[in-house]
Amino acid sequence: MLRRVLLIDDDRAQFLLTGALLRQCSRDAYELDWAGTYEAGLQQLRTGAYAVCLLDYQLGPRDGLQLIREAVREGCRTPIVFLTAETSARVDCEAMDAGALDYLVKGEITPRLLERSLRYAMKLADTLEALRQLATVDELTGLKNRREFDRLLEEEQERALRFNQPLALLMADVDHFKMINDSHGHPVGDIALREVARRLRAQARNVDRVARYGGEEFAVLLVQADRVAALGVAERIRAAFELDPIPIAEGISLRVTISIGVASMPDDARTSLDLLREADEALYAAKAAGRNRVMAATGAGRRGHAQRRSGPSQSPHRGAEVA
């Protein structure tokens, strides 16, 4: 199996030496790419095209520790093996604390030691990714789970405030889901939930966040989307379910409708907590008004939960009544 390795080092001689060492590895075949600067290395890491990265400590005016931290902060999942000419335990600990998975001293590297380090880093990265999936992904639907969604909501709120950009949240709930389980059984209910998840993902952009918030309730976080855009997305989602029954078995389909509450920052809320509360209240209003519809928040969160006002924001984007 050919594995791509990225070396980030400002010394071309190290690139030639590392290439020679990799060619002597006995178990796997490796293809080595080289980045000679901090900026080029970070750019290539962002591609996610490498099985592992070898990173030098000294990179001109900046060091590899800084690059690791920046890459990890941006969500880089490529395992990194730290290279240095120093034998200081301090550097070793700092590299691991920054996010490196292994550490090699340049003057001590042999083909066997290098191959062992690469295999160890890749195996450890796979294990960490599996644990990350268990901690952040809903097993039934493959969507983000509630804990991860709450973290992402805080992250996107901070980004929206920093760059003065809108942020919208859809809270969607499958109508009469208990009736589906009671009438058709839990396996059919699971099929319905997986299909709801698939359709929500299909309507969302790559930058948006979709999660199973709990039970039959789902959350869609729309990045850089204002109220008007969010209402449009919500109505498309609602209509798609109304018009297209969910296939359960060959020749058998199930009509499923959903209700959706919509809230946005800064129109309806100033904080992520208020945004969540407003979207949830709008969802409750949609359910109370007859289900299978979209309702917009009233903006009480933005006004510090002052008296709600009447107006267009309270008008439902109605779909057909639930049968």
C-alpha positions as CSV (number, residue, x, y, z in Angstrom):
1,M,0.0,0.0,0.0
2,L,1.4,3.4,-1.0
3,R,1.2,6.0,1.7
4,R,1.8,9.7,1.2
5,V,4.0,11.4,3.7
6,L,4.6,15.2,4.0
7,L,7.9,16.5,5.3
8,I,7.8,20.1,6.5
9,D,11.5,21.2,6.9
10,D,13.4,24.2,5.7
11,D,16.5,22.0,4.9
12,R,16.4,20.3,1.5
13,A,19.2,17.9,2.7
14,Q,16.7,16.5,5.3
15,F,14.2,15.9,2.5
16,L,16.8,13.9,0.5
17,L,17.8,12.0,3.6
18,T,14.3,11.2,4.7
19,G,13.4,10.0,1.2
20,A,16.4,7.6,1.3
21,L,15.3,6.3,4.7
22,L,11.7,5.7,3.5
23,R,12.9,3.8,0.5
24,Q,14.6,1.3,2.9
25,C,11.4,0.7,4.8
26,S,10.4,-3.0,4.6
27,R,6.7,-3.1,5.3
28,D,5.0,-0.3,3.4
29,A,5.8,1.9,0.4
30,Y,5.9,5.6,1.0
31,E,5.7,8.7,-1.3
32,L,7.4,11.7,0.2
33,D,6.3,15.3,-0.5
34,W,8.3,18.3,0.8
35,A,7.3,21.7,2.1
36,G,10.2,24.1,2.8
37,T,8.4,26.8,4.7
38,Y,5.9,27.2,7.5
39,E,3.2,28.7,5.2
40,A,3.6,26.0,2.5
41,G,3.5,23.2,5.0
42,L,0.4,24.5,6.7
43,Q,-1.3,24.9,3.3
44,Q,-0.5,21.3,2.3
45,L,-1.6,19.9,5.7
46,R,-5.0,21.6,5.2
47,T,-5.6,19.4,2.1
48,G,-5.9,16.3,4.3
49,A,-4.1,14.4,1.5
50,Y,-1.4,12.8,3.7
51,A,-1.3,9.6,5.8
52,V,1.2,11.2,8.1
53,C,3.3,14.4,8.5
54,L,7.0,14.7,9.6
55,L,7.5,18.2,11.0
56,D,10.8,19.9,11.9
57,Y,11.1,21.9,15.1
58,Q,12.9,24.9,13.4
59,L,11.1,26.6,10.5
60,G,12.8,30.0,10.2
61,P,11.4,32.7,12.4
62,R,8.6,30.3,13.6
63,D,8.7,26.8,15.0
64,G,7.0,23.5,14.4
65,L,5.1,23.7,17.7
66,Q,3.3,26.8,16.5
67,L,2.4,25.1,13.3
68,I,1.0,22.0,15.1
69,R,-1.2,24.2,17.3
70,E,-2.5,26.2,14.3
71,A,-3.2,23.0,12.3
72,V,-5.0,21.4,15.3
73,R,-7.0,24.5,15.9
74,E,-8.2,24.4,12.3
75,G,-9.3,20.8,12.7
76,C,-6.4,19.0,11.0
77,R,-6.6,15.2,11.6
78,T,-3.3,14.2,9.9
79,P,-1.0,12.5,12.4
80,I,2.2,14.5,13.0
81,V,5.6,13.1,14.0
82,F,7.8,15.8,15.4
83,L,11.5,16.0,14.3
84,T,14.2,17.9,16.1
85,A,18.0,17.9,16.5
86,E,17.5,18.5,20.3
87,T,17.4,15.7,22.8
88,S,15.7,17.9,25.5
89,A,12.8,16.2,27.3
90,R,11.1,19.7,27.4
91,V,10.8,19.7,23.6
92,D,9.4,16.2,23.6
93,C,6.7,17.1,26.1
94,E,5.9,20.4,24.3
95,A,5.4,18.6,21.0
96,M,3.1,16.0,22.6
97,D,1.1,18.8,24.4
98,A,0.8,20.7,21.1
99,G,-0.7,17.7,19.3
100,A,2.1,15.6,17.9
101,L,1.7,11.8,18.2
102,D,5.3,10.9,18.2
103,Y,8.8,12.4,18.5
104,L,12.1,11.6,16.7
105,V,15.6,13.0,17.2
106,K,17.1,13.6,13.7
107,G,20.6,12.2,14.5
108,E,19.1,9.0,15.8
109,I,16.7,8.1,13.0
110,T,17.1,4.7,11.2
111,P,14.8,3.2,8.6
112,R,13.4,0.8,11.2
113,L,12.8,3.5,13.8
114,L,11.2,5.8,11.2
115,E,8.9,3.1,9.9
116,R,7.9,2.2,13.5
117,S,7.1,5.8,14.3
118,L,5.0,6.3,11.1
119,R,3.0,3.1,11.8
120,Y,2.5,4.0,15.4
121,A,1.3,7.6,14.6
122,M,-1.1,6.3,11.9
123,K,-2.5,3.6,14.2
124,L,-2.9,6.0,17.1
125,A,-4.6,8.5,14.9
126,D,-7.1,5.9,13.7
127,T,-7.9,5.0,17.3
128,L,-8.3,8.6,18.3
129,E,-10.6,9.2,15.3
130,A,-12.7,6.2,16.3
131,L,-13.0,7.5,19.9
132,R,-13.9,11.0,18.5
133,Q,-16.7,9.4,16.4
134,L,-18.1,7.6,19.4
135,A,-18.1,10.8,21.4
136,T,-19.5,13.2,18.7
137,V,-21.7,11.1,16.3
138,D,-25.2,9.7,16.8
139,E,-24.9,6.0,16.1
140,L,-28.3,5.6,14.4
141,T,-28.3,8.5,12.0
142,G,-24.6,9.3,11.6
143,L,-25.3,13.0,12.4
144,K,-23.6,15.0,15.1
145,N,-25.0,14.2,18.6
146,R,-26.3,16.8,21.0
147,R,-23.1,17.2,22.9
148,E,-21.1,17.9,19.8
149,F,-23.8,20.2,18.4
150,D,-23.8,22.3,21.6
151,R,-20.0,22.7,21.1
152,L,-20.4,23.6,17.5
153,L,-23.2,26.1,18.3
154,E,-20.8,28.0,20.7
155,E,-18.1,27.9,18.1
156,E,-20.3,29.3,15.3
157,Q,-21.7,31.9,17.7
158,E,-18.2,33.2,18.4
159,R,-17.3,33.3,14.7
160,A,-20.6,35.1,13.8
161,L,-20.0,37.8,16.5
162,R,-16.3,38.2,15.6
163,F,-17.0,38.7,11.9
164,N,-20.4,40.4,12.3
165,Q,-22.2,37.6,10.3
166,P,-25.7,36.2,10.6
167,L,-26.3,32.8,12.0
168,A,-29.6,30.8,11.8
169,L,-30.9,27.7,13.6
170,L,-33.6,25.3,12.5
171,M,-35.2,23.0,15.1
172,A,-37.1,20.2,13.3
173,D,-39.3,17.6,14.8
174,V,-41.0,14.5,13.2
175,D,-44.7,14.8,13.5
176,H,-46.6,12.1,15.4
177,F,-43.4,10.0,15.7
178,K,-44.8,8.0,18.6
179,M,-47.7,6.9,16.4
180,I,-45.2,5.7,13.8
181,N,-43.4,3.5,16.4
182,D,-46.7,2.3,17.9
183,S,-48.3,1.4,14.6
184,H,-45.3,0.1,12.6
185,G,-42.7,-0.8,15.3
186,H,-39.4,0.7,16.3
187,P,-37.4,-0.8,13.3
188,V,-39.6,1.3,11.0
189,G,-39.2,4.3,13.3
190,D,-35.4,3.9,13.0
191,I,-35.7,3.7,9.2
192,A,-37.7,6.9,9.2
193,L,-35.2,8.7,11.5
194,R,-32.3,7.7,9.2
195,E,-34.1,9.0,6.2
196,V,-34.9,12.3,7.9
197,A,-31.2,12.6,8.7
198,R,-30.3,11.9,5.1
199,R,-32.7,14.5,3.7
200,L,-31.6,17.1,6.2
201,R,-28.0,16.6,5.2
202,A,-28.9,16.8,1.5
203,Q,-30.6,20.2,2.0
204,A,-27.6,21.6,4.1
205,R,-24.4,23.0,2.7
206,N,-21.0,21.6,3.6
207,V,-20.5,24.5,6.0
208,D,-23.8,23.9,7.8
209,R,-24.1,21.7,10.9
210,V,-26.8,19.0,11.2
211,A,-27.4,17.1,14.4
212,R,-29.8,14.7,16.0
213,Y,-30.7,16.8,19.0
214,G,-32.6,14.0,20.8
215,G,-35.3,11.4,20.0
216,E,-37.1,12.6,16.8
217,E,-35.8,16.2,17.1
218,F,-33.1,17.5,14.8
219,A,-31.1,20.7,14.6
220,V,-29.7,22.5,11.5
221,L,-27.2,25.3,12.1
222,L,-27.0,27.5,9.0
223,V,-23.8,29.5,8.8
224,Q,-23.9,33.0,7.4
225,A,-27.6,32.7,6.8
226,D,-30.1,35.4,7.8
227,R,-33.8,34.9,8.7
228,V,-35.1,35.1,5.2
229,A,-32.6,32.5,3.9
230,A,-33.3,30.2,6.9
231,L,-37.0,30.4,6.3
232,G,-36.5,29.5,2.7
233,V,-34.4,26.4,3.6
234,A,-36.9,25.4,6.3
235,E,-39.8,25.5,3.9
236,R,-37.9,23.5,1.2
237,I,-37.2,20.9,3.8
238,R,-40.8,20.8,5.0
239,A,-42.2,20.6,1.5
240,A,-39.8,17.8,0.5
241,F,-41.1,15.5,3.3
242,E,-44.8,16.4,2.5
243,L,-44.4,15.6,-1.2
244,D,-42.1,12.5,-1.0
245,P,-43.1,9.6,1.4
246,I,-40.3,7.6,3.0
247,P,-39.7,4.2,1.5
248,I,-39.9,1.5,4.2
249,A,-39.8,-1.7,2.2
250,E,-40.3,-2.7,-1.4
251,G,-43.6,-1.2,-2.6
252,I,-44.3,0.2,0.9
253,S,-43.8,3.9,1.9
254,L,-44.7,6.0,4.9
255,R,-46.0,9.6,4.8
256,V,-44.0,11.6,7.3
257,T,-44.2,15.3,7.9
258,I,-42.1,17.6,10.0
259,S,-42.5,20.8,11.9
260,I,-39.7,23.4,12.0
261,G,-38.9,26.4,14.2
262,V,-36.6,29.0,12.9
263,A,-34.5,31.6,14.7
264,S,-31.5,33.8,13.7
265,M,-28.8,36.0,15.1
266,P,-28.9,39.0,15.4
267,D,-32.7,39.2,14.4
268,D,-34.0,37.0,17.2
269,A,-31.2,36.5,19.7
270,R,-27.9,37.8,20.9
271,T,-26.5,34.6,22.3
272,S,-26.4,30.9,21.4
273,L,-28.6,30.1,24.4
274,D,-31.2,32.6,23.3
275,L,-31.0,31.4,19.7
276,L,-31.7,27.8,20.8
277,R,-34.5,28.9,23.1
278,E,-36.1,31.0,20.3
279,A,-35.9,28.2,17.7
280,D,-37.3,25.7,20.2
281,E,-40.2,28.0,21.1
282,A,-40.9,28.5,17.4
283,L,-40.9,24.7,16.9
284,Y,-43.4,24.4,19.8
285,A,-45.6,27.0,18.2
286,A,-45.5,25.1,14.9
287,K,-46.6,21.9,16.6
288,A,-49.3,23.7,18.5
289,A,-50.6,25.4,15.4
290,G,-51.3,22.0,13.6
291,R,-47.9,20.6,12.7
292,N,-46.4,20.2,9.2
293,R,-45.4,23.9,9.0
294,V,-42.6,26.4,9.6
295,M,-42.8,29.0,12.3
296,A,-40.3,31.9,12.8
297,A,-39.2,33.1,16.2
298,T,-40.5,36.4,17.5
299,G,-37.2,37.8,18.6
300,A,-37.8,38.0,22.3
301,G,-34.3,36.7,22.9
302,R,-32.7,39.7,21.2
303,R,-34.9,42.1,23.2
304,G,-33.9,40.5,26.5
305,H,-37.2,38.4,26.6
306,A,-39.3,41.6,26.6
307,Q,-43.0,41.5,25.8
308,R,-43.5,39.8,22.4
309,R,-44.9,42.0,19.6
310,S,-47.3,41.1,16.9
311,G,-46.2,41.3,13.3
312,P,-45.1,39.4,10.2
313,S,-42.4,37.5,12.2
314,Q,-45.3,35.6,13.9
315,S,-46.9,34.5,10.7
316,P,-46.4,30.8,9.9
317,H,-45.1,29.5,6.6
318,R,-47.9,27.1,6.4
319,G,-47.9,23.7,4.6
320,A,-50.8,21.4,4.2
321,E,-52.6,20.3,7.4
322,V,-51.6,16.9,8.9
323,A,-54.0,14.2,7.9
